[in-house]
């Protein structure tokens, strides 16, 4: 009888039975197989239960992308808990806030972060246990009473039984069902305090099933994950790979050449991108010297790729399937563009993912026609439960659908669709620019700017203007060796854009400010003061 897991951690147990000796995770010189991941996550689960973690409790993971972070998330789930993975570069103030907001009872951290952790937990009394990864001698003395050693836990012989439902002699089951929370995924909090998106096992299993289906993932796929696990795009590379029995390779994109070497060495088949990573990739000189024939597909989400980037990637990798996608932490994934459509409609992010439905609604809740602008609304089992401890914000974003009892997700993103139903991202509601009484999509202007050979990255925002209402300000990063010539840029724009879409200000930057997830940080750009009429410099 074919077993279909219903819980996230059951996927690990099931795959470990099928492929015990197969490499599951690669991180530098470390190579972990499925048998060892299963065994060690079971031992961590037993230690968490022994330390007082109970069903529904939240446990924070404060680690770099590593085998330890993978073991942590599955161990927490086996113990019946909810994992909260945070970026390891987070500062003490934000860490402390999330510990308090989530009500986390335990924290898993590396000893290298001892100072940050020590300051953060001081104001989070509910966090009664800290599990330290690394040399025990570096554990702060003041934490001795509530500290556990990772090494000692993994050397223990006690573990939570990984038996699957229906098996004889099932061991210490946590009692978890698929309606229980599997994760709190905290958003970046660029407009205020970070918010925890509540994700159930059912939500996450539904999302992974749909994505695996359209990517056509196989157990021989090897995915290169350069994205932090605190970013749902990075996290799902692990969840999906464990579900279909693949391999995840962790690497940093700080050195793009090293990433290409890793693709060649590990025979990577899947490469997830965000636009900033794509921009770095396109800067690499002489890509032909790397053997990249193993690559089967690339994906992009987080923000839509500029059309020119898509064209260049298609030229460099003509035999690699390119999936343009759009998603939100609040539902994981919304839509994807089949690779065979990329050359025909490169600006589109496709149609709804399997087992999901989308609508574009106007302000009166009516569906808009082709070419008209509407807010993207999503319906499906991948829609998360809402925001932790934030019922008012949840009620604004997750609203009743047309069938009694169901919930729709109002994304806050403006889109349009064509006659065939393919979607085109225009911008966040908050990012849309009103200039000369017209609504301007930053994405459309950014695409035009990126069509210039000299432009590597572009970002567009609106700034207050007494005459225009809002003026358009463009930030540009040029390709190596290119000279900043504002007249050439404005001439190019005037040939492609309507007058109300023309940038009034242009600012050249050495590099774009980025969030921890690799997205362009527009909040940071809004804080860069104007420096004159032309703003060039």
C-alpha positions as a Python dict, from the first residue, in 0.01 Angstrom:
ca = {
    (1, 'X'): (0, 0, 0),
    (2, 'X'): (140, 340, -101),
    (3, 'X'): (199, 564, 204),
    (4, 'X'): (116, 932, 160),
    (5, 'X'): (246, 1137, 456),
    (6, 'X'): (15, 1392, 614),
    (7, 'X'): (270, 1551, 852),
    (8, 'X'): (595, 1726, 760),
    (9, 'X'): (818, 1503, 974),
    (10, 'X'): (657, 1185, 841),
    (11, 'X'): (819, 1270, 508),
    (12, 'X'): (1165, 1233, 664),
    (13, 'X'): (1077, 902, 830),
    (14, 'X'): (925, 768, 508),
    (15, 'X'): (1218, 877, 289),
    (16, 'X'): (1471, 740, 539),
    (17, 'X'): (1304, 400, 503),
    (18, 'X'): (1322, 420, 122),
    (19, 'X'): (1671, 570, 82),
    (20, 'X'): (1858, 524, 415),
    (21, 'X'): (2208, 561, 268),
    (22, 'X'): (2131, 839, 23),
    (23, 'X'): (2287, 1181, 81),
    (24, 'X'): (2019, 1417, 204),
    (25, 'X'): (2218, 1729, 296),
    (26, 'X'): (2557, 1859, 184),
    (27, 'X'): (2723, 2151, 365),
    (28, 'X'): (3088, 2201, 280),
    (29, 'X'): (3271, 1884, 380),
    (30, 'X'): (2969, 1750, 569),
    (31, 'X'): (2746, 1493, 400),
    (32, 'X'): (2445, 1358, 591),
    (33, 'X'): (2238, 1063, 473),
    (34, 'X'): (1869, 1012, 543),
    (35, 'X'): (1925, 741, 805),
    (36, 'X'): (2139, 972, 1019),
    (37, 'X'): (1902, 1269, 980),
    (38, 'X'): (1614, 1050, 1095),
    (39, 'X'): (1805, 910, 1390),
    (40, 'X'): (1948, 1243, 1510),
    (41, 'X'): (1619, 1432, 1474),
    (42, 'X'): (1459, 1156, 1685),
    (43, 'X'): (1722, 1203, 1954),
    (44, 'X'): (1671, 1579, 1953),
    (45, 'X'): (1295, 1524, 1982),
    (46, 'X'): (1345, 1303, 2286),
    (47, 'X'): (1572, 1563, 2448),
    (48, 'X'): (1318, 1840, 2384),
    (49, 'X'): (1037, 1635, 2542),
    (50, 'X'): (1264, 1554, 2838),
    (51, 'X'): (1338, 1926, 2873),
    (52, 'X'): (966, 2005, 2897),
    (53, 'X'): (867, 2085, 2537),
    (54, 'X'): (505, 1985, 2486),
    (55, 'X'): (272, 1960, 2192),
    (56, 'X'): (208, 2303, 2029),
    (57, 'X'): (509, 2463, 2205),
    (58, 'X'): (725, 2694, 1992),
    (59, 'X'): (1101, 2636, 1963),
    (60, 'X'): (1327, 2891, 1792),
    (61, 'X'): (1611, 2779, 1560),
    (62, 'X'): (1885, 3043, 1545),
    (63, 'X'): (2145, 2878, 1319),
    (64, 'X'): (2310, 2920, 980),
    (65, 'X'): (2195, 2695, 696),
    (66, 'X'): (2342, 2365, 810),
    (67, 'X'): (2265, 1999, 884),
    (68, 'X'): (2200, 2110, 1243),
    (69, 'X'): (1921, 2343, 1130),
    (70, 'X'): (1759, 2061, 929),
    (71, 'X'): (1785, 1820, 1224),
    (72, 'X'): (1637, 2092, 1446),
    (73, 'X'): (1323, 2157, 1244),
    (74, 'X'): (1241, 1786, 1211),
    (75, 'X'): (1327, 1717, 1574),
    (76, 'X'): (1096, 1995, 1691),
    (77, 'X'): (812, 1857, 1480),
    (78, 'X'): (865, 1501, 1609),
    (79, 'X'): (838, 1638, 1962),
    (80, 'X'): (498, 1783, 1869),
    (81, 'X'): (627, 2140, 1864),
    (82, 'X'): (625, 2430, 1619),
    (83, 'X'): (956, 2548, 1471),
    (84, 'X'): (1051, 2915, 1429),
    (85, 'X'): (1358, 2949, 1206),
    (86, 'X'): (1528, 3288, 1223),
    (87, 'X'): (1812, 3445, 1028),
    (88, 'X'): (2135, 3391, 1221),
    (89, 'X'): (2241, 3751, 1149),
    (90, 'X'): (1949, 3883, 1355),
    (91, 'X'): (2035, 4125, 1634),
    (92, 'X'): (1946, 4075, 2000),
    (93, 'X'): (1659, 4326, 2010),
    (94, 'X'): (1463, 4160, 1729),
    (95, 'X'): (1548, 3809, 1855),
    (96, 'X'): (1418, 3903, 2199),
    (97, 'X'): (1097, 4043, 2048),
    (98, 'X'): (1030, 3721, 1853),
    (99, 'X'): (1107, 3503, 2155),
    (100, 'X'): (847, 3698, 2353),
    (101, 'X'): (594, 3728, 2072),
    (102, 'X'): (607, 3358, 1985),
    (103, 'X'): (618, 3251, 2350),
    (104, 'X'): (905, 3017, 2261),
    (105, 'X'): (997, 2776, 2542),
    (106, 'X'): (1335, 2679, 2395),
    (107, 'X'): (1604, 2810, 2163),
    (108, 'X'): (1862, 2624, 1953),
    (109, 'X'): (2167, 2838, 1877),
    (110, 'X'): (2537, 2816, 1796),
    (111, 'X'): (2785, 2909, 2067),
    (112, 'X'): (2926, 3173, 1829),
    (113, 'X'): (2602, 3367, 1892),
    (114, 'X'): (2631, 3344, 2271),
    (115, 'X'): (2645, 3720, 2328),
    (116, 'X'): (2337, 3788, 2114),
    (117, 'X'): (2145, 3501, 2272),
    (118, 'X'): (2242, 3598, 2625),
    (119, 'X'): (2109, 3952, 2573),
    (120, 'X'): (1792, 3833, 2398),
    (121, 'X'): (1679, 3568, 2648),
    (122, 'X'): (1727, 3808, 2939),
    (123, 'X'): (1393, 3965, 2843),
    (124, 'X'): (1222, 3640, 2738),
    (125, 'X'): (1147, 3451, 3060),
    (126, 'X'): (933, 3184, 2889),
    (127, 'X'): (1242, 3058, 2703),
    (128, 'X'): (1357, 2817, 2972),
    (129, 'X'): (1600, 2605, 2768),
    (130, 'X'): (1887, 2685, 2529),
    (131, 'X'): (2042, 2407, 2323),
    (132, 'X'): (2391, 2503, 2218),
    (133, 'X'): (2555, 2380, 1899),
    (134, 'X'): (2934, 2386, 1914),
    (135, 'X'): (3204, 2340, 2177),
    (136, 'X'): (3046, 2316, 2522),
    (137, 'X'): (3327, 2517, 2681),
    (138, 'X'): (3197, 2831, 2509),
    (139, 'X'): (2852, 2809, 2670),
    (140, 'X'): (2805, 3121, 2886),
    (141, 'X'): (2837, 3043, 3257),
    (142, 'X'): (2514, 3222, 3339),
    (143, 'X'): (2324, 2977, 3116),
    (144, 'X'): (2451, 2658, 3277),
    (145, 'X'): (2125, 2591, 3460),
    (146, 'X'): (1912, 2594, 3145),
    (147, 'X'): (2165, 2485, 2881),
    (148, 'X'): (2177, 2160, 2689),
    (149, 'X'): (2465, 2043, 2471),
    (150, 'X'): (2393, 1948, 2111),
    (151, 'X'): (2676, 1695, 2105),
    (152, 'X'): (2551, 1515, 2415),
    (153, 'X'): (2197, 1503, 2276),
    (154, 'X'): (2308, 1343, 1950),
    (155, 'X'): (2523, 1089, 2134),
    (156, 'X'): (2224, 978, 2341),
    (157, 'X'): (2057, 644, 2267),
    (158, 'X'): (1711, 780, 2349),
    (159, 'X'): (1500, 893, 2056),
    (160, 'X'): (1139, 949, 1958),
    (161, 'X'): (1018, 644, 1766),
    (162, 'X'): (983, 727, 1398),
    (163, 'X'): (713, 468, 1331),
    (164, 'X'): (457, 574, 1074),
    (165, 'X'): (78, 565, 1122),
    (166, 'X'): (-62, 214, 1102),
    (167, 'X'): (265, 40, 1185),
    (168, 'X'): (278, -222, 1456),
    (169, 'X'): (417, -110, 1789),
    (170, 'X'): (405, 263, 1725),
    (171, 'X'): (625, 437, 1979),
    (172, 'X'): (601, 774, 2148),
    (173, 'X'): (365, 949, 1911),
    (174, 'X'): (330, 1325, 1968),
    (175, 'X'): (-43, 1321, 1887),
    (176, 'X'): (11, 1579, 1613),
    (177, 'X'): (-255, 1612, 1344),
    (178, 'X'): (-230, 1806, 1019),
    (179, 'X'): (-430, 2101, 1158),
    (180, 'X'): (-156, 2169, 1416),
    (181, 'X'): (96, 2446, 1352),
    (182, 'X'): (421, 2323, 1199),
    (183, 'X'): (593, 2662, 1176),
    (184, 'X'): (579, 3031, 1250),
    (185, 'X'): (754, 3207, 964),
    (186, 'X'): (831, 3565, 1058),
    (187, 'X'): (810, 3828, 787),
    (188, 'X'): (1082, 4089, 750),
    (189, 'X'): (889, 4356, 938),
    (190, 'X'): (998, 4637, 705),
    (191, 'X'): (688, 4838, 798),
    (192, 'X'): (683, 4755, 1168),
    (193, 'X'): (747, 4469, 1407),
    (194, 'X'): (790, 4129, 1237),
    (195, 'X'): (476, 3917, 1206),
    (196, 'X'): (467, 3540, 1246),
    (197, 'X'): (275, 3364, 969),
    (198, 'X'): (101, 3056, 1114),
    (199, 'X'): (161, 2754, 892),
    (200, 'X'): (-7, 2419, 963),
    (201, 'X'): (120, 2080, 853),
    (202, 'X'): (-174, 2067, 611),
    (203, 'X'): (-83, 2407, 459),
    (204, 'X'): (281, 2316, 410),
    (205, 'X'): (213, 1966, 280),
    (206, 'X'): (-33, 2112, 29),
    (207, 'X'): (222, 2371, -89),
    (208, 'X'): (505, 2120, -125),
    (209, 'X'): (279, 1878, -316),
    (210, 'X'): (182, 2146, -570),
    (211, 'X'): (534, 2277, -625),
    (212, 'X'): (685, 1929, -663),
    (213, 'X'): (410, 1850, -912),
    (214, 'X'): (477, 2135, -1153),
    (215, 'X'): (856, 2127, -1115),
    (216, 'X'): (837, 1752, -1182),
    (217, 'X'): (1089, 1683, -906),
    (218, 'X'): (1250, 1340, -888),
    (219, 'X'): (1446, 1156, -620),
    (220, 'X'): (1766, 1213, -822),
    (221, 'X'): (1727, 1593, -810),
    (222, 'X'): (2006, 1784, -635),
    (223, 'X'): (1903, 2135, -527),
    (224, 'X'): (2152, 2413, -454),
    (225, 'X'): (2009, 2624, -169),
    (226, 'X'): (2180, 2961, -127),
    (227, 'X'): (1878, 3118, 44),
    (228, 'X'): (1840, 3139, 423),
    (229, 'X'): (1601, 2884, 577),
    (230, 'X'): (1435, 3177, 757),
    (231, 'X'): (1307, 3276, 410),
    (232, 'X'): (1025, 3040, 312),
    (233, 'X'): (1173, 3001, -38),
    (234, 'X'): (1492, 2862, 115),
    (235, 'X'): (1307, 2653, 374),
    (236, 'X'): (1086, 2483, 118),
    (237, 'X'): (1386, 2359, -79),
    (238, 'X'): (1456, 2135, 222),
    (239, 'X'): (1093, 2037, 286),
    (240, 'X'): (1038, 1948, -80),
    (241, 'X'): (1365, 1760, -120),
    (242, 'X'): (1303, 1547, 188),
    (243, 'X'): (953, 1471, 62),
    (244, 'X'): (1064, 1345, -281),
    (245, 'X'): (1393, 1197, -161),
    (246, 'X'): (1640, 1441, -320),
    (247, 'X'): (1957, 1612, -201),
    (248, 'X'): (1999, 1971, -79),
    (249, 'X'): (2338, 2142, -106),
    (250, 'X'): (2390, 2448, 114),
    (251, 'X'): (2615, 2721, -22),
    (252, 'X'): (2657, 3098, 20),
    (253, 'X'): (2604, 3334, -272),
    (254, 'X'): (2861, 3579, -141),
    (255, 'X'): (3098, 3431, -398),
    (256, 'X'): (2905, 3361, -721),
    (257, 'X'): (3200, 3186, -884),
    (258, 'X'): (3211, 2941, -593),
    (259, 'X'): (2843, 2870, -649),
    (260, 'X'): (2910, 2781, -1014),
    (261, 'X'): (3193, 2555, -900),
    (262, 'X'): (2951, 2388, -661),
    (263, 'X'): (2695, 2331, -940),
    (264, 'X'): (2970, 2163, -1139),
    (265, 'X'): (3112, 1954, -853),
    (266, 'X'): (2783, 1835, -702),
    (267, 'X'): (2604, 1792, -1038),
    (268, 'X'): (2324, 2022, -925),
    (269, 'X'): (1995, 1987, -1114),
    (270, 'X'): (1786, 2262, -952),
    (271, 'X'): (1889, 2624, -885),
    (272, 'X'): (1643, 2855, -701),
    (273, 'X'): (1701, 3226, -771),
    (274, 'X'): (1578, 3565, -660),
    (275, 'X'): (1635, 3870, -887),
    (276, 'X'): (1945, 3988, -702),
    (277, 'X'): (2106, 3644, -734),
    (278, 'X'): (2019, 3639, -1104),
    (279, 'X'): (2189, 3980, -1141),
    (280, 'X'): (2505, 3846, -976),
    (281, 'X'): (2495, 3535, -1192),
    (282, 'X'): (2475, 3743, -1508),
    (283, 'X'): (2787, 3933, -1403),
    (284, 'X'): (3005, 3620, -1398),
    (285, 'X'): (3262, 3628, -1674),
    (286, 'X'): (3312, 3323, -1898),
    (287, 'X'): (3036, 3097, -1765),
    (288, 'X'): (3125, 2858, -2047),
    (289, 'X'): (3429, 2733, -1855),
    (290, 'X'): (3202, 2563, -1600),
    (291, 'X'): (3037, 2232, -1674),
    (292, 'X'): (2675, 2315, -1594),
    (293, 'X'): (2514, 2042, -1805),
    (294, 'X'): (2359, 1882, -1497),
    (295, 'X'): (2123, 2181, -1449),
    (296, 'X'): (1767, 2081, -1531),
    (297, 'X'): (1574, 2381, -1403),
    (298, 'X'): (1598, 2725, -1244),
    (299, 'X'): (1323, 2893, -1045),
    (300, 'X'): (1262, 3253, -945),
    (301, 'X'): (1032, 3404, -686),
    (302, 'X'): (1042, 3673, -418),
    (303, 'X'): (1003, 3936, -690),
    (304, 'X'): (950, 3914, -1064),
    (305, 'X'): (1266, 3896, -1275),
    (306, 'X'): (1328, 4185, -1513),
    (307, 'X'): (1245, 4076, -1866),
    (308, 'X'): (1600, 4145, -1985),
    (309, 'X'): (1737, 3914, -1714),
    (310, 'X'): (1504, 3640, -1833),
    (311, 'X'): (1620, 3684, -2192),
    (312, 'X'): (1985, 3672, -2093),
    (313, 'X'): (1935, 3365, -1873),
    (314, 'X'): (1755, 3191, -2160),
    (315, 'X'): (2046, 3278, -2388),
    (316, 'X'): (2308, 3151, -2141),
    (317, 'X'): (2112, 2838, -2042),
    (318, 'X'): (1901, 2743, -2346),
    (319, 'X'): (1852, 2383, -2232),
    (320, 'X'): (1755, 2469, -1871),
    (321, 'X'): (1386, 2504, -1784),
    (322, 'X'): (1319, 2847, -1630),
    (323, 'X'): (1018, 2876, -1398),
    (324, 'X'): (905, 3233, -1326),
    (325, 'X'): (694, 3222, -1010),
    (326, 'X'): (522, 3447, -761),
    (327, 'X'): (456, 3376, -397),
    (328, 'X'): (383, 3515, -52),
    (329, 'X'): (486, 3385, 288),
    (330, 'X'): (113, 3393, 369),
    (331, 'X'): (42, 3111, 121),
    (332, 'X'): (389, 3004, 9),
    (333, 'X'): (327, 3001, -369),
    (334, 'X'): (60, 3160, -587),
    (335, 'X'): (144, 3101, -952),
    (336, 'X'): (406, 2981, -1198),
    (337, 'X'): (478, 3026, -1568),
    (338, 'X'): (541, 2700, -1754),
    (339, 'X'): (890, 2710, -1912),
    (340, 'X'): (747, 2666, -2263),
    (341, 'X'): (570, 3004, -2219),
    (342, 'X'): (875, 3202, -2102),
    (343, 'X'): (991, 3314, -2447),
    (344, 'X'): (639, 3410, -2555),
    (345, 'X'): (544, 3613, -2246),
    (346, 'X'): (862, 3677, -2039),
    (347, 'X'): (694, 3946, -1824),
    (348, 'X'): (428, 3705, -1694),
    (349, 'X'): (440, 3502, -1372),
    (350, 'X'): (190, 3252, -1510),
    (351, 'X'): (-126, 3102, -1366),
    (352, 'X'): (-234, 2950, -1035),
    (353, 'X'): (-37, 2655, -900),
    (354, 'X'): (-210, 2312, -890),
    (355, 'X'): (-494, 2284, -637),
    (356, 'X'): (-522, 2661, -605),
    (357, 'X'): (-733, 2940, -753),
    (358, 'X'): (-666, 3312, -798),
    (359, 'X'): (-881, 3617, -872),
    (360, 'X'): (-809, 3982, -953),
    (361, 'X'): (-1062, 4201, -774),
    (362, 'X'): (-1126, 4574, -783),
    (363, 'X'): (-1197, 4784, -474),
    (364, 'X'): (-1565, 4683, -487),
    (365, 'X'): (-1478, 4312, -488),
    (366, 'X'): (-1563, 4261, -857),
    (367, 'X'): (-1342, 4056, -1088),
    (368, 'X'): (-1156, 4270, -1341),
    (369, 'X'): (-1126, 4203, -1712),
    (370, 'X'): (-813, 4150, -1925),
    (371, 'X'): (-571, 4441, -1904),
    (372, 'X'): (-743, 4594, -1600),
    (373, 'X'): (-568, 4633, -1265),
    (374, 'X'): (-688, 4436, -963),
    (375, 'X'): (-571, 4303, -629),
    (376, 'X'): (-453, 3942, -633),
    (377, 'X'): (-673, 3717, -416),
    (378, 'X'): (-587, 3351, -351),
    (379, 'X'): (-801, 3051, -261),
    (380, 'X'): (-660, 2710, -166),
    (381, 'X'): (-540, 2476, 107),
    (382, 'X'): (-194, 2635, 89),
    (383, 'X'): (-332, 2954, 250),
    (384, 'X'): (-180, 2980, 597),
    (385, 'X'): (-383, 3036, 914),
    (386, 'X'): (-304, 3403, 964),
    (387, 'X'): (-67, 3607, 1179),
    (388, 'X'): (34, 3498, 1528),
    (389, 'X'): (-98, 3730, 1801),
    (390, 'X'): (-236, 3972, 1539),
    (391, 'X'): (-612, 3916, 1493),
    (392, 'X'): (-678, 4263, 1349),
    (393, 'X'): (-415, 4234, 1076),
    (394, 'X'): (-524, 3876, 1010),
    (395, 'X'): (-885, 3989, 959),
    (396, 'X'): (-775, 4245, 697),
    (397, 'X'): (-565, 3997, 500),
    (398, 'X'): (-757, 3671, 544),
    (399, 'X'): (-1123, 3735, 465),
    (400, 'X'): (-1434, 3520, 417),
    (401, 'X'): (-1470, 3365, 72),
    (402, 'X'): (-1785, 3293, -126),
    (403, 'X'): (-1840, 2949, 26),
    (404, 'X'): (-1943, 2968, 396),
    (405, 'X'): (-1653, 2886, 626),
    (406, 'X'): (-1372, 2928, 372),
    (407, 'X'): (-1103, 3196, 378),
    (408, 'X'): (-944, 3391, 94),
    (409, 'X'): (-605, 3562, 108),
    (410, 'X'): (-598, 3925, -5),
    (411, 'X'): (-237, 3969, -113),
    (412, 'X'): (-203, 4348, -122),
    (413, 'X'): (-42, 4310, -468),
    (414, 'X'): (-168, 4465, -791),
    (415, 'X'): (-177, 4250, -1104),
    (416, 'X'): (-335, 4241, -1445),
    (417, 'X'): (-407, 3940, -1665),
    (418, 'X'): (-417, 3896, -2041),
    (419, 'X'): (-687, 3741, -2261),
    (420, 'X'): (-554, 3390, -2185),
    (421, 'X'): (-551, 3442, -1809),
    (422, 'X'): (-173, 3480, -1763),
    (423, 'X'): (-84, 3707, -1471),
    (424, 'X'): (148, 4011, -1470),
    (425, 'X'): (279, 4160, -1145),
    (426, 'X'): (256, 4538, -1120),
    (427, 'X'): (356, 4612, -760),
    (428, 'X'): (253, 4618, -396),
    (429, 'X'): (-41, 4840, -312),
    (430, 'X'): (191, 5044, -92),
    (431, 'X'): (453, 5067, -371),
    (432, 'X'): (226, 5184, -653),
    (433, 'X'): (303, 5541, -761),
    (434, 'X'): (40, 5806, -838),
    (435, 'X'): (197, 6055, -1081),
    (436, 'X'): (6, 6320, -1277),
    (437, 'X'): (-313, 6146, -1164),
    (438, 'X'): (-206, 5818, -1325),
    (439, 'X'): (-121, 5495, -1145),
    (440, 'X'): (234, 5380, -1226),
    (441, 'X'): (368, 5028, -1173),
    (442, 'X'): (728, 5040, -1043),
    (443, 'X'): (783, 4699, -1202),
    (444, 'X'): (704, 4826, -1551),
    (445, 'X'): (953, 5111, -1520),
    (446, 'X'): (1216, 4879, -1371),
    (447, 'X'): (1178, 4639, -1664),
    (448, 'X'): (1243, 4921, -1912),
    (449, 'X'): (1549, 5037, -1720),
    (450, 'X'): (1690, 4682, -1707),
    (451, 'X'): (1657, 4656, -2085),
    (452, 'X'): (1961, 4885, -2107),
    (453, 'X'): (2285, 4690, -2157),
    (454, 'X'): (2462, 4912, -1902),
    (455, 'X'): (2212, 4848, -1619),
    (456, 'X'): (2262, 4551, -1385),
    (457, 'X'): (1984, 4632, -1133),
    (458, 'X'): (1707, 4887, -1107),
    (459, 'X'): (1461, 4989, -837),
    (460, 'X'): (1189, 5254, -861),
    (461, 'X'): (1001, 5435, -584),
    (462, 'X'): (767, 5732, -560),
    (463, 'X'): (866, 6052, -380),
    (464, 'X'): (643, 6343, -278),
    (465, 'X'): (613, 6617, -540),
    (466, 'X'): (408, 6938, -516),
    (467, 'X'): (311, 6938, -884),
    (468, 'X'): (303, 6566, -978),
    (469, 'X'): (168, 6431, -651),
    (470, 'X'): (445, 6173, -665),
    (471, 'X'): (755, 6185, -879),
    (472, 'X'): (936, 5873, -995),
    (473, 'X'): (1283, 5815, -855),
    (474, 'X'): (1503, 5544, -1008),
    (475, 'X'): (1803, 5379, -842),
    (476, 'X'): (2049, 5206, -1073),
    (477, 'X'): (2347, 4975, -1034),
    (478, 'X'): (2552, 4967, -1354),
    (479, 'X'): (2739, 4677, -1502),
    (480, 'X'): (3115, 4666, -1449),
    (481, 'X'): (3291, 4924, -1663),
    (482, 'X'): (2975, 5116, -1759),
    (483, 'X'): (2972, 5493, -1716),
    (484, 'X'): (2675, 5670, -1551),
    (485, 'X'): (2517, 5871, -1834),
    (486, 'X'): (2183, 6004, -1725),
    (487, 'X'): (2102, 6148, -2067),
    (488, 'X'): (2127, 5801, -2229),
    (489, 'X'): (1899, 5654, -1963),
    (490, 'X'): (1636, 5926, -2001),
    (491, 'X'): (1651, 5900, -2382),
    (492, 'X'): (1592, 5525, -2356),
    (493, 'X'): (1302, 5574, -2114),
    (494, 'X'): (1135, 5841, -2328),
    (495, 'X'): (1130, 5598, -2622),
    (496, 'X'): (962, 5326, -2417),
    (497, 'X'): (751, 5495, -2148),
    (498, 'X'): (456, 5729, -2140),
    (499, 'X'): (539, 6078, -2007),
    (500, 'X'): (378, 6020, -1665),
    (501, 'X'): (599, 5710, -1618),
    (502, 'X'): (929, 5893, -1680),
    (503, 'X'): (1178, 5908, -1389),
    (504, 'X'): (1230, 6260, -1258),
    (505, 'X'): (1526, 6157, -1042),
    (506, 'X'): (1803, 5906, -1111),
    (507, 'X'): (2047, 5789, -848),
    (508, 'X'): (2347, 5569, -927),
    (509, 'X'): (2455, 5326, -656),
    (510, 'X'): (2757, 5099, -622),
    (511, 'X'): (2524, 4826, -495),
    (512, 'X'): (2160, 4787, -399),
    (513, 'X'): (2067, 4760, -31),
    (514, 'X'): (1927, 4411, 29),
    (515, 'X'): (1710, 4247, 290),
    (516, 'X'): (1821, 3925, 458),
    (517, 'X'): (1621, 3736, 193),
    (518, 'X'): (1809, 3895, -96),
    (519, 'X'): (1531, 4133, -201),
    (520, 'X'): (1600, 4498, -279),
    (521, 'X'): (1529, 4694, 39),
    (522, 'X'): (1301, 4975, -80),
    (523, 'X'): (1248, 5105, 273),
    (524, 'X'): (1621, 5178, 282),
    (525, 'X'): (1600, 5349, -58),
    (526, 'X'): (1318, 5572, 66),
    (527, 'X'): (1548, 5702, 337),
    (528, 'X'): (1818, 5814, 90),
    (529, 'X'): (1776, 6193, 62),
    (530, 'X'): (1737, 6371, -269),
    (531, 'X'): (2057, 6547, -369),
    (532, 'X'): (1935, 6794, -626),
    (533, 'X'): (1721, 6823, -936),
    (534, 'X'): (1888, 6552, -1142),
    (535, 'X'): (1987, 6344, -837),
    (536, 'X'): (2270, 6184, -1037),
    (537, 'X'): (2576, 6086, -837),
}
